[in-house]
Amino acid sequence: MSMPVPNITDLLRQTSARDFDGDEAGRLTAIKEAQRQINRLQLPAERGWELAFENWVILGTLQTFIDLAIFERWNDAGGGQMPVEDLCGLAKVDVDPKLLAKDFIEEVAEEQYKPTEFSLCLGDKESPQGVWIQGGHDHFKYMGLDYFSRFMQETSYQNPIDEVNTAYRLGSPENLDLWARCSAKPEIQASFSVWMDNWTSYKTHWTDYFDTSILLSCDIDPSAPILVDVGGNRGHDISLFRARHHADLPTRSLVLQDRPEALDLAEVDRDEIQIMPHDFLTPQPVRGARAYMFHAVFHDWSDEKSLMILKHTTAAMNSGYSRLLILDVVLPPTGASAVQPGLDVSMMGLVSGKERTQRMWEELLSAAGLRILKIWKDSKRFESVIEAELNAAEYKGE
């Protein structure tokens, strides 16, 4: 005799992100359990259909809605229920009603739809949701689809370490790796920079779980900057530090470094923050800073290139004074969050990079003459701040 199926439909309908009231760890755990429940409810054929077909269809149709400005104009029109003909009328060009997707707007009657919270966000110019979709369209599809599997076949299933020869390059229309493509096409650089800025904004701010006062809790050398954000993109992280300690910072004691193409898009106070083009694969020109920070940099690079970057940095650090701050994923021995393994594979496809375990970080930093002081973990279980300093007993410079 079969057991009665518990009626959980009402509970699921009544539960939303707002019910967790800032409990990010609890909300993410609930998402993981809900996804596991979906996997248990789906038949294997349904799961395969979703992975192989629906996901790609949804991404393409979302981008079509964005290109036609339907979400934005729907918001401008009040965001209420509309028949499909009126939705077509919002588009910038004439469209066939059959093209309108139904997976991210809610069907309320025959040919009648209302927006969802997600579609309203897509129509909001201040929301990052459209940026996610644009980033997938411009970049991340090239390390997915069949490009990743083809790339692995062509490289005999070896762990990729060449940042130029990647699945991304195999899929990109110009046959360029990510960084070369960003350098060659300003609109692609802009898409990537804005995507990274919004991804950084979504994550727990590093200043919320790392004690930033540590960087000011000693006699500051007035001849050198306090914080150098290496590869800092548009300056989100260094701006957070400045906002928290503005009253205590000497003028222009913060430095933002990146490729010129990225710095052109930086949104920082240029009277207070120094803008410095710099390739971190070359020697670090700023000597003796209190701290050098790298956010989501090392997961882009092999151990060999990462060690090169670290040695350029340690050569500029002052023993007993300078700190290294690495904001990146630290994979746990078990129980990785839903995001962390996906990032690991994504980095492999994009740039032949990888995420690292704590042991891998310890070995890499030790090889560069550094020792870890503390690993500060964020509540969302995305990243950590690895705080390190020169190991005076081992450090010998470059």
C-alpha positions in Angstrom: 0.0 0.0 0.0 1.5 3.3 -1.0 1.9 6.1 1.6 0.0 9.3 1.1 2.0 12.1 -0.5 2.3 15.0 1.8 0.7 18.2 0.5 3.5 20.7 0.4 2.2 22.8 -2.4 0.7 25.5 -0.1 3.9 25.7 1.9 6.0 26.2 -1.2 3.6 28.9 -2.5 3.8 30.8 0.8 7.6 30.7 1.1 9.8 33.4 -0.4 13.2 35.0 0.1 11.7 37.7 2.4 10.8 35.0 5.0 14.5 34.6 5.9 14.9 38.3 6.9 18.6 38.6 6.3 19.5 35.0 7.2 21.5 34.4 4.1 22.9 31.0 5.2 19.4 29.8 6.0 18.0 31.0 2.7 20.8 29.4 0.7 20.4 26.1 2.6 16.7 26.2 1.8 17.4 26.7 -1.9 19.8 23.8 -1.9 17.2 21.5 -0.2 14.4 22.7 -2.6 16.6 21.9 -5.6 17.3 18.5 -4.2 13.6 18.0 -3.8 13.0 19.0 -7.4 15.7 16.4 -8.5 13.9 13.7 -6.5 10.5 14.6 -8.0 11.7 14.8 -11.6 12.0 11.7 -13.7 15.4 11.2 -15.4 13.9 12.1 -18.8 12.5 15.4 -17.3 15.9 16.3 -15.8 17.7 15.5 -19.1 15.2 17.6 -21.0 15.6 20.6 -18.7 19.4 20.5 -18.8 19.8 19.8 -22.6 17.0 21.9 -23.9 15.0 24.3 -21.7 17.9 26.2 -20.2 19.3 27.3 -23.5 15.8 28.2 -24.8 15.1 30.3 -21.8 18.4 32.2 -22.0 17.8 32.9 -25.7 14.2 34.1 -25.2 15.2 36.3 -22.2 17.8 38.0 -24.4 15.1 38.5 -27.1 12.8 40.2 -24.6 15.6 42.5 -23.5 16.6 43.3 -27.1 13.0 44.2 -27.9 12.7 46.4 -24.7 9.5 44.6 -23.7 10.3 44.3 -20.0 11.4 47.9 -19.7 8.3 49.2 -21.5 6.0 46.9 -19.6 7.4 48.4 -16.3 6.9 51.9 -17.8 3.3 51.0 -18.6 2.6 50.1 -15.0 3.5 46.4 -14.9 0.0 45.1 -14.9 -1.7 42.2 -16.6 -1.8 42.3 -20.3 -3.0 40.2 -23.3 -0.3 38.9 -25.5 -1.3 41.3 -28.3 -0.6 44.3 -26.1 2.8 42.8 -25.0 3.7 42.5 -28.7 2.8 46.1 -29.1 5.4 47.1 -26.5 8.2 45.7 -28.6 10.5 48.1 -30.5 9.6 46.2 -33.7 6.7 44.1 -34.9 6.9 40.6 -33.5 4.9 37.4 -33.9 3.0 36.7 -30.7 4.2 33.1 -30.9 7.7 34.3 -30.1 6.8 35.5 -26.6 8.1 33.1 -24.0 6.1 32.0 -21.0 8.7 30.7 -18.6 9.5 33.9 -16.8 6.1 35.7 -17.0 2.9 34.2 -15.4 0.0 33.0 -17.4 -3.2 34.0 -15.7 -5.7 33.1 -18.5 -5.8 32.2 -22.2 -3.4 34.7 -23.9 -3.2 36.8 -20.7 0.0 37.3 -18.7 1.2 39.2 -15.7 4.8 40.0 -14.8 6.8 38.2 -12.1 9.3 39.7 -9.7 12.0 38.5 -12.0 10.6 40.0 -15.2 10.0 43.3 -13.3 13.7 43.3 -12.3 14.6 42.7 -16.0 12.7 45.8 -16.9 14.3 47.9 -14.2 17.2 50.0 -15.5 18.7 50.0 -12.0 18.5 46.2 -11.6 21.4 43.9 -12.4 19.3 41.1 -13.8 19.6 42.2 -17.4 23.3 42.3 -16.9 23.3 38.7 -16.0 21.5 37.7 -19.1 23.7 40.0 -21.3 26.8 38.4 -19.7 25.6 35.0 -20.6 24.9 36.0 -24.1 28.2 37.8 -24.7 30.5 35.5 -22.8 29.5 32.5 -20.8 27.7 30.5 -23.5 31.1 30.1 -25.1 32.4 27.9 -22.4 29.1 25.9 -22.3 27.0 24.4 -25.1 29.1 21.9 -26.8 32.3 24.0 -26.8 33.5 22.7 -23.4 33.0 19.0 -24.3 34.7 19.6 -27.7 37.6 21.4 -26.1 38.1 18.6 -23.6 38.1 16.0 -26.4 40.7 18.0 -28.4 42.9 18.3 -25.3 42.7 14.6 -24.4 40.8 15.5 -21.2 43.8 17.1 -19.5 43.3 19.8 -16.9 43.8 23.0 -19.0 46.5 25.4 -17.9 46.9 27.6 -21.0 44.8 30.8 -20.5 44.9 31.4 -24.3 43.9 28.0 -25.5 40.4 27.6 -23.9 36.9 26.4 -24.5 35.9 30.1 -24.6 38.3 30.7 -27.5 37.0 27.6 -29.3 33.4 29.0 -29.1 34.0 32.8 -29.6 33.2 34.1 -33.1 36.6 35.8 -33.3 38.6 32.8 -32.1 40.0 34.9 -29.3 40.5 34.1 -25.6 38.5 36.1 -23.1 41.1 38.8 -22.3 42.1 39.3 -26.0 38.5 39.6 -27.0 37.8 42.2 -24.3 40.9 44.2 -25.4 39.8 44.0 -29.1 36.1 44.9 -28.6 35.2 47.8 -26.3 31.6 46.7 -26.1 32.7 43.2 -24.9 34.9 44.7 -22.3 32.0 46.9 -21.1 29.7 43.9 -20.9 32.3 41.9 -18.9 33.2 44.8 -16.6 29.6 45.6 -15.8 28.8 41.9 -15.3 31.7 41.5 -12.8 30.7 44.7 -11.0 27.1 43.4 -10.5 28.4 40.0 -9.5 30.6 41.7 -6.9 27.7 43.8 -5.7 25.5 40.7 -5.2 28.1 38.9 -3.1 28.6 39.7 0.5 30.8 42.9 0.6 34.3 42.0 1.8 34.1 45.0 4.2 31.2 43.3 6.0 33.1 40.2 7.1 36.7 41.3 7.1 37.9 43.6 9.9 39.2 46.4 7.7 40.4 48.4 10.7 43.3 46.0 10.8 44.8 47.9 7.9 44.8 51.1 9.9 45.8 49.6 13.3 49.5 50.4 13.0 51.8 53.3 12.3 50.9 54.0 8.7 53.8 54.8 6.4 52.8 58.2 4.9 55.2 57.7 1.9 53.2 54.7 0.5 49.6 53.9 -0.2 47.4 52.1 2.3 45.5 49.8 -0.1 46.3 48.8 -3.7 43.4 47.0 -5.5 45.2 44.9 -8.1 43.0 44.0 -11.0 40.2 45.9 -9.4 37.9 46.3 -12.4 35.6 49.3 -12.0 36.7 50.0 -8.4 33.7 48.6 -6.4 35.9 47.0 -3.7 38.2 49.9 -3.1 35.2 52.3 -3.0 33.7 50.2 -0.2 36.9 50.5 1.8 37.0 54.3 1.2 33.4 54.6 2.2 34.0 52.9 5.5 37.3 54.7 6.4 37.0 58.0 4.5 37.7 60.2 7.6 40.9 58.2 8.4 42.5 58.1 4.9 45.1 60.5 3.6 44.3 61.9 0.1 45.1 59.5 -2.7 46.3 56.7 -0.4 44.2 54.2 -2.4 45.3 52.9 -5.8 43.1 51.1 -8.3 45.0 49.0 -10.9 43.8 47.1 -14.0 44.1 47.0 -17.7 43.5 50.4 -19.4 40.3 49.0 -21.1 38.8 48.2 -17.7 40.0 51.4 -16.0 38.3 53.5 -18.7 35.0 52.2 -17.2 36.0 52.8 -13.5 33.3 54.5 -11.4 35.4 56.0 -8.6 36.3 59.4 -7.1 39.4 60.0 -9.2 40.4 62.9 -6.9 40.7 60.5 -4.0 41.6 57.2 -5.7 44.7 56.9 -7.9 44.0 55.2 -11.2 47.0 53.2 -12.4 47.2 51.0 -15.5 49.1 47.9 -14.6 49.5 44.3 -15.9 49.9 42.1 -12.8 52.0 39.7 -14.8 54.8 42.4 -14.6 56.5 43.8 -11.5 54.4 45.7 -9.1 55.3 49.4 -9.3 53.8 50.4 -5.9 56.3 49.6 -3.2 55.6 49.3 0.5 51.8 49.6 0.6 50.0 48.5 3.7 47.9 46.0 1.7 47.7 44.6 -1.8 44.2 43.2 -2.6 43.3 40.7 -5.4 39.5 39.9 -5.8 38.6 37.0 -8.1 42.0 37.2 -9.8 43.9 34.0 -9.0 41.1 31.7 -9.9 41.6 32.9 -13.5 45.2 31.6 -13.6 47.3 28.5 -13.4 49.5 27.9 -10.4 52.5 28.9 -12.5 51.1 32.2 -13.5 49.6 32.8 -10.0 53.0 32.2 -8.5 54.5 34.8 -10.9 51.8 37.4 -9.9 52.4 36.6 -6.2 56.2 37.0 -6.5 55.8 40.3 -8.3 53.7 41.4 -5.3 55.9 40.0 -2.5 58.9 41.9 -4.1 57.0 45.1 -3.4 55.9 44.2 0.2 57.6 45.3 3.4 58.2 42.5 5.8 56.2 42.9 9.1 54.1 45.7 7.6 52.5 44.8 4.3 49.5 42.5 4.0 48.2 40.5 1.1 44.4 40.2 0.9 43.0 37.6 -1.5 39.2 37.6 -2.0 38.5 34.3 -3.7 36.8 30.9 -3.2 38.2 28.6 -0.7 36.7 25.2 -1.4 35.8 23.3 1.8 36.8 19.6 2.1 33.1 18.6 2.0 29.8 20.4 1.6 30.7 23.1 -1.0 28.0 25.6 -1.7 25.9 25.4 -4.8 27.9 28.2 -6.4 31.4 27.1 -5.7 31.6 23.9 -7.9 29.9 25.7 -10.7 32.5 28.5 -10.5 35.3 25.9 -10.6 34.1 24.4 -13.9 33.3 27.8 -15.3 36.8 29.1 -14.7 38.2 26.0 -16.4 36.1 26.7 -19.5 36.6 30.5 -19.5 40.3 31.0 -18.8 41.8 27.5 -18.0 41.5 28.6 -14.3 40.3 26.9 -11.2 39.0 27.3 -7.6 41.3 26.1 -4.8 41.0 24.3 -1.5 42.6 25.7 1.7 45.5 23.3 1.3 46.1 24.4 -2.3 46.1 28.1 -1.2 48.5 27.3 1.6 50.9 25.6 -0.8 50.7 28.3 -3.4 51.3 31.2 -0.9 54.1 29.3 0.8 55.8 28.9 -2.5 55.7 32.7 -2.8 57.2 33.2 0.6 53.9 34.1 2.3 52.1 32.7 5.3 48.3 32.8 6.0 47.3 34.7 9.1 43.6 34.1 8.9 40.8 33.1 6.5 37.7 35.2 6.8 34.6 33.6 5.5 31.4 35.2 4.2 27.9 34.1 5.2 26.8 33.3 1.7 29.6 30.7 1.4 30.8 32.2 -1.9 34.2 33.5 -1.1 36.6 34.2 1.7 39.3 36.8 2.5 42.7 35.2 2.8 44.9 37.5 4.9 48.6 36.8 4.5 52.0 38.4 5.1 55.6 37.7 4.2 57.1 34.7 5.9 60.3 36.4 7.1 62.0 33.0 7.8 61.5 31.9 4.2 61.1 35.0 2.0 64.1 35.7 -0.3 62.4 38.0 -2.8 62.3 37.3 -6.6 
